[in-house]
Amino acid sequence: MEIRVLRYFLSVVREESITKAAEVLHITQPTLSRQLAQMEEEIGVRLFDRGTRKIRLTNEGLLLRRRAEEILQLVDKTEKELVEQEEQVEGKISIGCGEVASVQMLSDLIRNFHQKYPLVTFDLFTATADLVKEQMDKGLLDLGLLLEPIEMGKYEFIRLNMKERWVALMPPDDPLAGKKYVKADELAELPLILPRRMQVQSELASWFGDYYKNLNILFTSNLSTNSAVMVSRGLAYSLVIEGAVPFWDSSKIVCRPLYPELMATCVLAWKREQPFSLAATKFIEYAKCFLSMSEI
């Protein structure tokens, strides 16, 4: 016996008419009649004396009415308590991330989660994937938004469907700024700033090919913002994930994509078999659902 059909039954009892109850319930009269007939058949008793003007309950119908009211009262109370329990989820969730475009998806995730759990707050830590992993391993961060390639053996993760594009940073008046994209041979003899992460340098080494062994690498840098300052002062050209570049002042710094195009992806990760707070546990559960829907 379904809860929905019990509600139909009580509506007919209140209205004393299947037609009126169907109007209240916004369903058709034949549908409601069929549901009630199936319920009588299922429990094996007649619930109504169907008169010409009003529907009246049999003795069995009167008993079901009392029990149905009790059952639905308990159901409504339980649903209310569950909602109230959800509303009591509170605490702080710490998330590490780099300067990547996928932060936009993270912001959508946080906004929607916060609407459901308004007592939860967030601590955002910006660093490279290696440092974020280190903080996760120490239990100082709950989750990390990590730029691949990265070793993920100890973590569970969701791979985001947003692509991260590699670009070269330069001042707006630089000759390369007049190009649609930049090639390896155009960067080969210029002073460069490369990412500090060795795994990422390996990706760039593959892109540069034979030019890599003779590159003029003036700096390595762990975050693109500081390397952009060096670029704006004319010290070097920086190779970075485009990430936050669109939000910078284009009168001081511009970027051009690499050609052939070099792309990467990010994962939202958390340490496997690590105990989390209720807030972090709820966030991980929500993220799995939210990000899977984003891929559709």
Backbone as a ProteinNet text record, in pm:
[ID]
protein_1_A
[PRIMARY]
MEIRVLRYFLSVVREESITKAAEVLHITQPTLSRQLAQMEEEIGVRLFDRGTRKIRLTNEGLLLRRRAEEILQLVDKTEKELVEQEEQVEGKISIGCGEVASVQMLSDLIRNFHQKYPLVTFDLFTATADLVKEQMDKGLLDLGLLLEPIEMGKYEFIRLNMKERWVALMPPDDPLAGKKYVKADELAELPLILPRRMQVQSELASWFGDYYKNLNILFTSNLSTNSAVMVSRGLAYSLVIEGAVPFWDSSKIVCRPLYPELMATCVLAWKREQPFSLAATKFIEYAKCFLSMSEI
[TERTIARY]
85.4	0	89.6	73.7	160.3	109	203.8	169	83.3	119.1	44.8	-102.1	-128.5	-266.1	-342.4	-272.7	-337.5	-383	-300.7	-340.1	-462.5	-465.2	-581.8	-706.5	-693	-804.4	-860.1	-772.9	-819.4	-881.8	-833.4	-892.9	-1035.9	-1060.3	-1196.3	-1285.7	-1230.4	-1307.5	-1348.9	-1256.5	-1287.7	-1390.8	-1374.8	-1463.7	-1594.8	-1598.5	-1715.5	-1756.9	-1659.7	-1688.2	-1557.4	-1557.5	-1438.3	-1413.1	-1519	-1504.5	-1440.8	-1490.9	-1436.4	-1293.1	-1267.5	-1131.9	-1034.1	-1077.3	-990	-954	-1049	-1021.3	-918.9	-936	-842.7	-702.4	-696.3	-567.3	-505.6	-580.8	-534.4	-501.8	-587	-576.6	-714.8	-722.9	-852.4	-934.4	-1066.3	-1156.5	-1135.7	-1119.6	-1095.4	-965.9	-862.1	-735.7	-754.7	-824.1	-847.7	-933.1	-1037.7	-1123.5	-1043.9	-956.6	-875.4	-779	-719.8	-627.5	-699.9	-820.1	-897.1	-940.2	-981.9	-1023.4	-905.9	-788.5	-669.9	-633.5	-652.3	-623.4	-719.4	-849.7	-947.9	-914.3	-873.7	-837.4	-712.5	-617.3	-491.8	-513.6	-596.7	-616.7	-733.6	-813.6	-917.6	-1043.9	-1074	-1198.7	-1258.1	-1390.5	-1458.3	-1449.9	-1402.4	-1379.6	-1492.9	-1568.8	-1670.4	-1808	-1910	-2046.7	-2075	-2077.3	-2088.5	-2236.1	-2284.8	-2423.4	-2438	-2558.1	-2583.8	-2533.9	-2528.7	-2490.5	-2356.2	-2335.7	-2211.1	-2150.2	-2017.9	-1946.8	-1932.5	-1970.6	-1957.9	-1865.1	-1801.9	-1706.9	-1775.5	-1726.7	-1765.7	-1692.3	-1720.6	-1648.9	-1498.9	-1466.2	-1324.1	-1263.7	-1345.4	-1298.7	-1272.8	-1358.5	-1339.8	-1210	-1181.8	-1056.3	-936.6	-942.9	-831.4	-812.6	-924.4	-912.5	-830.3	-859.8	-785	-637.5	-612.7	-473.2	-400.8	-469.6	-407.5	-368.9	-456.5	-425	-303.1	-294	-178.3	-50.8	-61.7	55.2	105.7	15.9	56.5	108	53	104.4	249.2	276	412	505.7	457.8	539.3	574.9	474.9	498.5	596	581.1	669.7	813.2	826.7	960.1	1026.9	952.2	1007.5	1051.5	972	1006.3	1133.9	1145.4	1264.6	1388.9	1373.4	1487.5	1531.9	1436.1	1468.8	1539	1487.6	1549.2	1690.1	1710.8	1843.9	1939	1890.7	1972	2012.1	1918.9	1945.1	2048.8	2069.3	2163.4	2306.8	2326.9	2462.4	2540.3	2648.5	2727.6	2874.6	2959.7	3103	3175.3	3306.4	3389.1	3452.2	3443.6	3504.9	3625.2	3740.9	3863.6	3896	3919.1	3942.1	4066.8	4157.4	4275.6	4258.7	4312.1	4300.7	4408.2	4433.5	4525	4450.4	4524.9	4463.7	4423.4	4307.8	4261.9	4120.1	4082.3	3947.7	3841.2	3876.1	3778.8	3730.6	3796.1	3746	3604.6	3571.6	3436.3	3333.3	3365.7	3276.4	3270.1	3385	3387.6	3298.5	3298.6	3215.1	3066.7	3029.3	2889.8	2850.7	2942.1	2917.4	2898.6	2987.1	2979.7	2851.7	2815.9	2695.2	2570.7	2557.8	2440.8	2439.6	2555.8	2563.2	2528.7	2576.6	2550.8	2403.2	2334.4	2190.1	2116.7	2165.9	2104	2147.9	2274.3	2329	2388.3	2305.1	2351.3	2443.7	2452.4	2539.3	2682.8	2707.1	2841.2	2920	3045.1	3134.7	3255.1	3336.3	3445.6	3576.5	3685.4	3820.5	3889.6	3925.9	3986.3	4136.4	4215.7	4361.7	4416	4489	4539.5	4685.6	4715.9	4852.8	4860.2	4979.7	4996.3	4937.6	4917.3	4858.9	4945.1	5077.2	5166.2	5149.6	5142.3	5127.6	4988	4887.5	4751.5	4744.5	4807.4	4811.7	4881.7	4989.8	5062.7	4974.6	4898.3	4808.1	4692.9	4646.1	4542	4594.9	4717.7	4777.5	4793.4	4815.5	4829.5	4694.7	4586.5	4453.5	4417.5	4495	4470.5	4372.7	4351.6	4252.8	4160.6	4032.4	3935.9	3940.3	3945.1	3942.4	4043	4076	4164.8	4119.1	4126.3	4102.3	4239.9	4276.2	4413.9	4427.4	4530.5	4560.9	4639.4	4592.5	4665.7	4777.9	4884.2	4901.4	4943.5	4893.2	4926.8	4898.2	4978.1	4960.1	4840.4	4742.4	4616.8	4592.4	4698.5	4682.2	4613.6	4633.9	4579.2	4445.5	4390.6	4274.8	4157.4	4040.5	3921.9	3903	3843.9	3835.2	3724.2	3688	3595.6	3669.7	3679.3	3746.1	3645.9	3682.9	3594	3600.5	3489.5	3484.2	3528.5	3571.2	3621	3767.9	3802.6	3939.4	4021.5	4146.7	4240.6	4341.1	4354.8	4439.2	4570.6	4680.7	4811.1	4830.9	4883.8	4906.4	5042.3	5087.5	5209.1	5168.2	5224.5	5197.3	5302.7	5257.7	5349.2	5286	5366.2	5308.4	5224.3	5125.5	5037.2	5107.5	5223.6	5294.6	5404.1	5412	5513.4	5480.6	5580.2	5553.5	5468.7	5489.5	5411.4	5264	5232.4	5093	5010.8	5079.3	5009.2	4973.7	5016.7	4988.9	4864.1	4803.6	4684.8	4723.8	4843	4896.1	5047.9	5114.9	5261.3	5307.6	5419	5474.1	5602.1	5645.4	5764.4	5888.2	5903.6	6023.9	6027.9	5909.5	5905.7	5943.9	5931.3	5965	6102.8	6160.9	6279.5	6397.7	6418.8	6536.1	6501.9	6376.3	6333.3	6348.4	6369.1	6372.2	6233.2	6228.5	6100.9	6086.2	5960.2	5922.7	5837.1	5882.6	5808.4	5748.7	5645.9	5589.2	5692	5680.1	5775.7	5755.9	5632.5	5601	5670.6	5744.5	5821	5730.7	5616.6	5527.1	5471.3	5447.4	5397.3	5508.2	5629.8	5742.9	5760.8	5734.1	5744.9	5643.7	5521.9	5421.3	5469.9	5528.3	5578.7	5700.4	5782.9	5899	5854.1	5747	5694.5	5643.6	5582.3	5529.7	5644.4	5751.2	5864.6	5945.6	5943.4	6020.3	6169.2	6238.6	6384	6427.5	6338.9	6375.5	6397.6	6341.3	6338.4	6477.8	6569.7	6700.9	6782.6	6747	6822.2	6742.6	6630.2	6547.5	6622	6589.9	6644.6	6546.4	6555.2	6461.7	6518.4	6461.6	6510.7	6454.1	6325.1	6257.8	6177.7	6152.4	6038.2	5949.3	5820.1	5725.3	5611.2	5562.1	5455.8	5315.6	5300.5	5169.8	5182.5	5081.8	5089.1	5082.5	5021.3	5008	5143.7	5233	5365.1	5448.1	5435.8	5512.1	5461.4	5330.5	5275.4	5336.3	5367.7	5435.4	5570.2	5644.9	5775.2	5759.7	5653.7	5627.6	5596.4	5513.4	5474	5592.4	5696.6	5817.9	5920.9	5883.3	5970	6081.9	6074.6	6184.1	6181.3	6061.4	6053	5911	5892.9	5761.5	5725.8	5600.6	5560.7	5461.5	5480.8	5387.7	5302.5	5172.1	5080.4	4949.8	4873	4734.2	4654.4	4568	4497	4420.2	4349.4	4287.8	4229.9	4300.4	4251.8	4291.7	4367.2	4417.8	4306.7	4188.7	4083.9	4038.2	4067.6	4024.3	4131.5	4248.1	4356.1	4337.3	4419.9	4417.5	4486.2	4406.9	4462.7	4549.3	4548.2	4637.6	4779.5	4797.1	4929.2	4981	4889.1	4932.6	4830.9	4879.9	4792.3	4846.2	4765.5	4811	4774.9	4852.9	4824.9	4838.1	4742.8	4749.1	4867.4	4912.9	5020.6	4965.5	5050.7	5013	5128.8	5105.7	4977.7	4917.3	4785.1	4714.7	4756.3	4778.5	4813.2	4706.5	4636.8	4525	4550.7	4480	4488.2	4349.7	4337.1	4211.9	4241.7	4134.9	4146.3	4059.5	4096.2	4013.7	3981.8	3861.8	3826.9	3851	3945.3	3992.1	3982.1	3974.4	3979.2	4049.6	4112.3	4193.3	4105.5	4143.8	4067.9	4075	3959.7	3947.8	3985.5	3969.3	3995.5	3864.1	3857.4	3734.1	3712.7	3589.3	3556.1	3446.1	3436	3323.9	3195.4	3080.5	2951.9	2939.7	2985.1	2975.7	3056	3180.3	3264.9	3207.5	3153.3	3092.4	2973.9	2889.9	2775.3	2822	2930	2980.3	3030.9	3102.2	3152.5	3036	2934.8	2817.2	2748	2735.9	2669.5	2751.8	2884.4	2971.8	2960.6	2952.8	2940.6	2816	2705.7	2580	2584.7	2628	2628.3	2720.1	2841.6	2936.4	2900.8	2836.1	2791	2679.6	2593.7	2488.4	2548.5	2659.4	2723.8	2782.5	2807.1	2867.6	2765.3	2634.7	2530.1	2513.6
-119.4	0	125.3	208.9	324.8	444	526.1	647.8	739.1	745.4	831.8	791.1	660.3	612.2	635.9	627.5	661.1	807	893.6	1035.4	1050.1	975.3	977.4	933.5	826	771.3	874.9	941.8	1041.6	1162.5	1196.3	1307	1274	1150.8	1108.3	1109.4	1066.2	1066.4	1208.4	1301.7	1441.3	1500.9	1477.2	1538.5	1462.5	1334.9	1247.3	1231.2	1246.4	1237.3	1211.9	1112.9	1085.8	1199.3	1253.6	1362.1	1484.8	1526.4	1643.5	1618.3	1497.4	1464.9	1468.6	1419	1421.3	1564.1	1655.4	1796	1853.3	1821	1870.1	1814.5	1688.4	1621.5	1649.5	1714.9	1746.6	1620.3	1518.4	1399.4	1372.1	1281.5	1253	1161.4	1171.3	1088	937.9	896	752.8	703.1	787.3	747.8	725.8	819	807.3	684.2	661.8	544.7	415.8	412	292.5	268.5	374.7	361.6	306.8	357.1	311.6	166.5	129.9	-8.4	-103.6	-63.7	-147.6	-164.1	-56.9	-65.1	-162.1	-154.9	-246.9	-391.4	-411.2	-546.1	-595.7	-505.2	-543.2	-588.4	-514.2	-549.8	-645.8	-667.7	-769.7	-732.2	-604.3	-560.8	-445.5	-422.9	-308.3	-192.1	-77.1	39.6	140.3	141.2	244.6	181.9	248.6	226.9	338.9	305.5	408	438	546.6	587.7	674.5	716.6	799.3	941.1	988.6	1128.6	1141.1	1060.1	1070.1	932.2	933.4	809.8	799.4	684.9	664.1	545.1	546.2	441.5	320.4	202.9	80.9	77.5	-22.6	-36.2	-53.2	-131.1	-147.3	-15.1	62.9	193.4	289.1	283	367.5	332.4	202.4	160.3	208.5	191.4	235.9	386.6	460.3	605.6	641.9	579.9	611.5	576.7	457.3	414.8	500.5	536.1	618.7	755.3	813	942.8	931.7	821.7	800.5	781.4	699.8	672.5	799.9	878	998.7	1105.5	1109.4	1203.4	1168	1037.4	993.2	1020	994.9	1021.8	1170	1257	1401.6	1446.8	1390.3	1426.4	1382.4	1261.2	1209.7	1294	1329.8	1412.6	1548.1	1605.5	1734.5	1723.5	1615.6	1596.9	1578.1	1506.1	1486.8	1618	1700.6	1831.8	1917.3	1916	1994.8	1945.6	1813.7	1760.3	1806.9	1808.3	1857	2002.6	2082.5	2223.5	2247.5	2147.2	2163.4	2127.3	2085.2	2057.7	2188.9	2193.1	2314.5	2279.5	2380.4	2359.1	2426.7	2404	2465.6	2356.3	2373.9	2281.2	2350.6	2286.9	2346	2281.1	2365.8	2318.4	2387.3	2310.1	2364.9	2364.2	2464.6	2468.7	2558.4	2538.5	2623.8	2733.2	2811	2918	2859.2	2793	2718	2760.1	2736.3	2772	2691.4	2571.4	2484.8	2540	2644	2710.7	2764.2	2795.1	2841.4	2732.2	2606.4	2496	2475.4	2493.5	2481.4	2586.7	2708.3	2814.5	2782.1	2723.1	2682	2573.7	2479.2	2371.1	2426.5	2517	2573.8	2655.1	2734.9	2816.4	2730.1	2624.5	2537.8	2460.8	2416.9	2344.5	2437.8	2561.2	2656.7	2693.2	2693.8	2719.2	2609.2	2486.7	2374.4	2368.4	2402.6	2397.3	2534.6	2630.6	2769	2789.8	2693.2	2709	2664.7	2607.4	2561.6	2676.5	2694.4	2795.5	2724.4	2800.8	2741.9	2817.3	2742.3	2797.6	2757	2854.8	2828.1	2856.3	2754.5	2762.7	2750.5	2851.8	2853.2	2811.7	2707.2	2656.6	2559.6	2509.1	2408.7	2276.1	2186	2056	1977.4	1986.9	1913.1	1960.7	2092.2	2145.9	2116.9	2124.2	2090.9	1945.6	1854.4	1713.3	1695.8	1766.4	1757.8	1799.6	1907.2	1954.1	1855.7	1792.5	1690.6	1570.3	1529.9	1415.3	1441.6	1565.3	1603	1624.5	1615.1	1637	1782.7	1872.1	2015.5	2066.3	1989.3	2022.4	1902.8	1930.4	1823.6	1775.5	1869.5	1835.5	1921.5	1878.1	1955.6	1955.5	2070.6	2082.4	2081.4	1970	1944.1	1940	2008.3	2007.7	1882.2	1808.9	1691.1	1733.4	1651.8	1515.9	1516.2	1417.6	1405	1262.3	1212	1076.4	1072.3	986	985.7	854.5	775.5	644.6	645.5	750.1	753.8	825.9	866.8	956.3	901.7	939	927.6	1061.8	1061.2	1187.8	1185	1305.6	1326.2	1410.7	1360.7	1438.6	1537.6	1666.2	1769.8	1775.4	1813.1	1813.5	1946.1	2041.7	2169	2154.4	2199.8	2190.5	2312	2284.8	2389.3	2410.3	2534.7	2563.1	2627.8	2579.2	2639	2760.7	2868.5	2992.6	3050.6	3144.8	3221.1	3362	3411.5	3547	3643	3765.3	3867.6	4004.6	4111.8	4246.4	4273	4360.8	4384.7	4445.6	4512	4572.7	4482.3	4358.9	4265.7	4220	4195.6	4149.5	4020.4	3930.9	3807.4	3831.3	3945.7	3976.2	4000.8	4030	4051.9	3923.3	3810.8	3683.1	3617.9	3528	3456.2	3348.6	3289.7	3188.4	3190.3	3117.5	3112.8	2967.7	2949.6	2816.6	2797.2	2672.2	2638.1	2710.4	2718.1	2781.6	2931.1	2993.7	3137	3164.9	3065.2	3081.4	3025.2	2948.9	2868.8	2950.2	3071.6	3149.3	3264.6	3273.8	3382.5	3342.6	3439.4	3407.7	3362	3249.9	3189.1	3167.3	3165.7	3124	2998.7	2888.2	2762.7	2727.9	2646	2602	2523.6	2530.1	2464	2312.9	2265.6	2122.5	2041.9	1938.5	1858.9	1784.1	1732.7	1659.5	1750.2	1875	1970.5	2009.7	2026	2055.4	1944.7	1821.1	1709	1723	1770.7	1794.5	1900.3	2006.2	2113.6	2068.6	1982.5	1930.6	1854.1	1777.2	1703.4	1798.7	1908.6	2005.9	2075.9	2113.2	2181.7	2087.8	1958.3	1864	1891.5	1894.6	1912.4	2049.2	2146	2279.9	2283	2186.4	2195.8	2199.1	2119.2	2107	2235.2	2326.6	2451.8	2575	2554.7	2667.9	2759.2	2886.4	2986.8	3005.2	2917.5	2920.1	3011.1	3129.7	3228.3	3204.4	3162.8	3137.9	3008.5	2953	2863.3	2928.5	2903.6	2968.9	2873.9	2880.7	2787.3	2841.2	2974.3	3031.6	3134.5	3139	3224.5	3373.1	3410.7	3553	3619.4	3555.5	3613.4	3613.1	3507.9	3506.6	3615.7	3649	3755.1	3890.3	3911.2	4035.9	4045.8	3935.9	3934.2	3962	3904.3	3926.4	4073.5	4133.2	4272.7	4367.5	4323.9	4405.9	4377.1	4291	4265.8	4167.5	4088	3997	3870.7	3820.7	3692.4	3669.7	3559	3512.4	3393.8	3384.4	3278.1	3184	3054.9	2953.8	2907.5	2928.8	2901.1	2843	2784	2750.3	2880.6	2894.8	3021.3	3064.3	2971.4	2991.6	3128	3204.5	3334.7	3448.8	3419.8	3527.2	3619.1	3567.2	3656.4	3762	3739.9	3834.4	3937.7	3927.7	4022.8	4147.4	4249	4375.9	4357	4357.4	4331.9	4446.2	4559.4	4668.5	4643.5	4544.6	4514.6	4377.2	4284.8	4149.8	4087.4	4014.7	3943	3802	3714.6	3578	3535.2	3442.4	3381.6	3230.1	3153.7	3007.9	2948.4	2834.2	2762	2687.4	2669.2	2591.2	2498.4	2368.1	2299.5	2317.2	2313.9	2338.4	2236	2285	2198.9	2217.4	2108.1	2114.6	2022.8	2050.7	1967.5	1960.6	1877.4	1866	1874	1896.3	1900.2	1791.1	1751.6	1658.3	1720.8	1693.9	1727.4	1601.1	1607.2	1485.8	1498	1381.7	1374.3	1243.5	1240.1	1125.2	1004.8	890.5	767.4	720.6	675.7	617.8	716.4	842.8	942.5	984.3	992	1038.9	1187.5	1224	1363.1	1408.9	1539.5	1596.4	1570.7	1589.2	1571.9	1668.2	1792.7	1892.6	1848.7	1801.5	1758.6	1634	1542.8	1422	1457.9	1549.3	1593.9	1661.9	1739.6	1811.4	1713.4	1609.8	1510.4	1439.3	1401.3	1336.2	1428.5	1554.7	1651.4	1673.6	1681.7	1705.1	1592.6	1468.6	1355	1369.6	1408.1	1423.5	1547.2	1660.5	1787.1	1780.3	1727.4	1726.3	1621.4	1512.5	1415.5	1474.8	1557.4	1624.5	1727.1	1790.7	1892	1832.5	1700.5	1634.9	1596	1603.8	1562	1664.6
0	0	0	-99.2	-115.1	-34.8	13.5	86.7	-0.5	-127.3	-220.2	-227.4	-231.6	-242.6	-112.6	0.8	128.3	129.1	71	62.5	-29.1	-137.3	-225.1	-147.4	-70.8	6.1	103.7	177.9	275.1	207.1	88.2	15.3	-25.4	-68.9	-104.5	19.2	133.3	258.2	294.4	282.3	317.5	223.2	95.5	-3.8	-19.7	26.8	12.9	-132.9	-220.2	-364.1	-439	-526.4	-606.6	-704.8	-762.1	-859.4	-795.5	-679.3	-611.2	-564.7	-513.7	-469.1	-586.4	-702.2	-820.4	-858.4	-846.2	-876.2	-778.2	-649.3	-547	-571.1	-610.1	-629.7	-766.3	-853.8	-990.1	-1069.7	-1054	-1137	-1195.5	-1291.7	-1353.7	-1263.7	-1277.5	-1197.9	-1226.7	-1354.2	-1379.8	-1313.6	-1314.4	-1250.8	-1101.8	-1037.3	-893.3	-862.4	-939	-917.8	-932.5	-1031.1	-1053.6	-937.1	-884.1	-770.9	-648.7	-622.5	-506	-523.3	-641.9	-668.5	-650.4	-697	-681.1	-534.3	-453.8	-311	-242.8	-276.2	-218.5	-256.5	-380	-425.2	-353.2	-333	-268.1	-123.6	-47.8	93.5	113.1	9.9	14.2	87.8	101.8	167.4	88.4	112.9	51.8	149.2	100.8	186	178.8	69.7	49.5	22.6	74.7	26.9	-71.8	-197.2	-300.6	-325.9	-265.4	-284	-406.7	-429.7	-547.3	-528.5	-405	-382.8	-311.6	-207.5	-131.7	-111.6	-100.9	-70.5	81.1	137.1	280.9	305	421	454.4	515.3	479.8	549.7	683.8	766.3	893.4	869.7	766.5	732	684.4	612.9	567.1	681.9	784.2	902.1	974.3	984.6	1048.4	967.4	835.8	751.4	761.8	774	786.1	909.2	1024.3	1145.5	1128.4	1075	1057.8	953.6	846.9	742.6	797.8	880.2	941	1030.8	1106.9	1194	1112.6	1006.9	922.5	856.3	798.4	726.5	822.5	942.1	1041.5	1076.1	1090.7	1120.5	1002.7	881.5	761.8	753	770.9	762.8	871.5	991.7	1102.8	1073.7	1019.3	987.1	879.2	773.4	667.1	721.6	809.3	869.4	952	1029.4	1111.8	1026.2	914.9	825.6	763.6	723.6	667.2	771.1	893.9	1000.6	1029.6	1022.6	1044.9	935.6	810.5	700.2	722.4	774.3	794.8	903.8	990.3	1100.2	1061.4	936.2	890.8	889.8	965.2	972.9	988.6	978.5	988.3	873.8	866.8	762.5	677.6	546.3	451.2	388.6	396.1	341.1	206.9	107.5	-29.4	-83.7	-138.4	-203.8	-353.9	-421.5	-567.7	-626.7	-752.6	-825.6	-899.3	-976.7	-1055.9	-1191.2	-1190	-1307.1	-1342.9	-1466.5	-1512.6	-1439.8	-1395.8	-1329.8	-1196.2	-1145	-1024.7	-1050.2	-1175.6	-1207.1	-1177.7	-1210.1	-1176.7	-1026.1	-959.5	-814.1	-749.4	-803	-746.5	-763.1	-877.3	-897.8	-798.5	-776.3	-681.4	-540.6	-498.5	-364.1	-347.7	-447.7	-438.2	-418.6	-497.9	-486.6	-354.6	-310.8	-183.6	-67.5	-74	35	43.6	-68.6	-66.7	9	-0.8	69	214.8	240.8	377	412.1	446.9	465.8	585.1	676.4	793	765.1	648.9	613	550.3	594.3	535.8	472.4	400	323	345.7	340.1	345.1	216.1	133.9	3.7	11.1	-20.8	-14.5	-156.3	-201.6	-338.4	-341.5	-418.7	-427.6	-544.9	-571.1	-675.4	-629.9	-725	-693.9	-595.5	-608.1	-517.2	-373.6	-354	-219.1	-164	-250	-205.8	-161.2	-235.6	-197.3	-62.9	-43.6	83	200.1	181	286.5	308.4	201.8	215.1	293.4	265.1	333.6	483.4	520.2	661	729.5	652	707.9	723.9	661.9	674.4	569.3	464.4	361.8	342	322.2	298.2	153.7	60.4	-81.6	-156.4	-277.2	-361.1	-505.7	-569.2	-713.1	-778.7	-839.7	-880.7	-1032	-1080.2	-1223.2	-1257.7	-1356.7	-1403.6	-1499	-1511.9	-1459.8	-1312.1	-1238.5	-1097.6	-1052.7	-961.1	-910.2	-816.4	-846.4	-771.9	-697.5	-673.2	-612.2	-477	-396	-259.9	-250.8	-364.9	-361.3	-443	-399.3	-482.1	-551.5	-669.9	-742.7	-846.5	-888.4	-999.1	-1101.9	-1223.7	-1328.8	-1387.1	-1388.5	-1438.9	-1591.3	-1652.6	-1798.9	-1860.2	-1777.1	-1829.5	-1869.5	-1988.3	-2037.5	-1992.8	-1957.1	-1917	-2030.7	-2076.3	-2192.8	-2150.4	-2208.9	-2184.4	-2275.5	-2215	-2289.1	-2252.3	-2333.5	-2304.4	-2263.9	-2153.2	-2106.7	-2160.8	-2193.3	-2246.7	-2224.9	-2231.6	-2225.2	-2349.7	-2341.8	-2457.3	-2577.6	-2556.2	-2669.1	-2725.1	-2678.7	-2726.3	-2868.5	-2953.1	-3090.5	-3095.6	-3001.1	-3001.9	-2971.2	-2907.9	-2875.8	-3002.1	-3111.8	-3237.9	-3309.9	-3256.9	-3320.4	-3260.9	-3335.4	-3287.4	-3187.2	-3205.7	-3116.3	-3127.8	-3039.3	-3043.9	-3055.9	-3128.3	-3152.5	-3072.8	-3066.9	-2989	-3041	-3171.5	-3225.5	-3195.8	-3176.5	-3145.9	-3000.7	-2916.4	-2774.6	-2741.8	-2832.9	-2802.8	-2751.8	-2803.8	-2763.9	-2670.2	-2626.4	-2538	-2391.8	-2301.9	-2158.4	-2113.6	-2042.6	-2008.8	-1858.1	-1815.9	-1680.6	-1696	-1638	-1645.9	-1509.7	-1508.7	-1381.1	-1300.2	-1170.6	-1081.8	-1078.2	-1098.1	-1087.3	-1196.9	-1156.7	-1251.3	-1349.5	-1299.3	-1389.3	-1498	-1462.4	-1560.9	-1657.2	-1606.1	-1694.5	-1798.8	-1759.1	-1853.3	-1967.1	-1933.9	-2037.2	-2136.2	-2081.7	-2168.3	-2247.9	-2187.2	-2259.7	-2383.4	-2369.2	-2484.8	-2591.6	-2548	-2644.2	-2718.4	-2646.4	-2709.7	-2798.6	-2767.5	-2847.7	-2838.1	-2952.6	-2955.7	-2905.8	-2904.7	-2857.1	-2704.9	-2632.7	-2486.9	-2424.5	-2475	-2410.4	-2417.2	-2506.8	-2519.9	-2475.8	-2403.6	-2361.9	-2264.5	-2272.2	-2180.8	-2064.3	-1964.5	-1851.4	-1743.1	-1731.2	-1635.8	-1495.9	-1488.3	-1360.2	-1368.2	-1252.3	-1234.7	-1129.4	-1138.3	-1047.9	-1016.6	-891.2	-854.2	-883.3	-897.3	-927.9	-1039.3	-1123.6	-1242.1	-1208.6	-1097	-1065.2	-1046.3	-969.8	-947.3	-1075.4	-1154.9	-1279.7	-1373.8	-1365.3	-1448.6	-1413.9	-1287.2	-1247.6	-1316.4	-1320.4	-1387.7	-1536.9	-1595.3	-1737.7	-1764.1	-1678.9	-1699.2	-1687.7	-1616.2	-1601.3	-1709.1	-1805	-1918.8	-1894.2	-1786.9	-1756.1	-1840.5	-1869.4	-1939	-1987.9	-2061.4	-2103.2	-2014.4	-1974.6	-1883.5	-1949.8	-1929.5	-1978.1	-1860.6	-1873.3	-1762.1	-1815.6	-1725.2	-1754	-1758	-1857	-1876.2	-1751.7	-1688.2	-1558.6	-1530.6	-1444.5	-1399.6	-1492.4	-1598.6	-1686.2	-1737.7	-1778.3	-1828.7	-1727.2	-1598.4	-1496.3	-1464.4	-1528.1	-1503.9	-1589.5	-1564	-1636.8	-1772.3	-1880.5	-2013.8	-2064.7	-1994.2	-2034.2	-1985.2	-1897.2	-1841.9	-1882.8	-1909.7	-1943.4	-2038.7	-2138.6	-2230.4	-2246.1	-2305	-2328.4	-2469.5	-2520	-2649.4	-2634.6	-2690.3	-2675.3	-2749.2	-2697.5	-2762.8	-2884.4	-2984.6	-3101.7	-3139.9	-3154.1	-3141.9	-3001.8	-2996.7	-2872.1	-2766.1	-2644.2	-2532.2	-2424.4	-2390.9	-2297.1	-2178.3	-2069.3	-1949.5	-1886.2	-1784.3	-1709.1	-1560.2	-1481.9	-1336.6	-1275.8	-1154.1	-1078	-942.5	-892.8	-754.8	-674.2	-579	-511.9	-360.6	-295.4	-149.5	-114.2	2.8	40.4	70.5	17.3	35.3	181	233.4	367.9	478.7	453.3	557.3	621.3	755.7	819.6	793.6	758.9	731.5	826	842.4	916.7	839.8	909	842.1	724.7	743.8	636.8	514.8	536.6	424.9	357	437.3	381.7	292.6	341.5	262.3	133.8	143.3	26.2	-79.2	-36.4	-131.3	-199.5	-120.9	-178.6	-278.8	-241.7	-328.7	-455.9	-440.8	-554.9	-657.2	-609.8	-702.1	-789.5	-727	-800.6	-889.8	-835.2	-908.5	-1031.1	-1013.4	-1124	-1227.8	-1185.8	-1285.4	-1371.5	-1312	-1389.4	-1484.1	-1442.8	-1526.7	-1652.8	-1652.1	-1766.9	-1872.3	-1834.8	-1929.3	-2040.6
[MASK]
++++++++++++++++++++++++++++++++++++++++++++++++++++++++++++++++++++++++++++++++++++++++++++++++++++++++++++++++++++++++++++++++++++++++++++++++++++++++++++++++++++++++++++++++++++++++++++++++++++++++++++++++++++++++++++++++++++++++++++++++++++++++++++++++++++++++++++++++++++++++++++++++++++++++

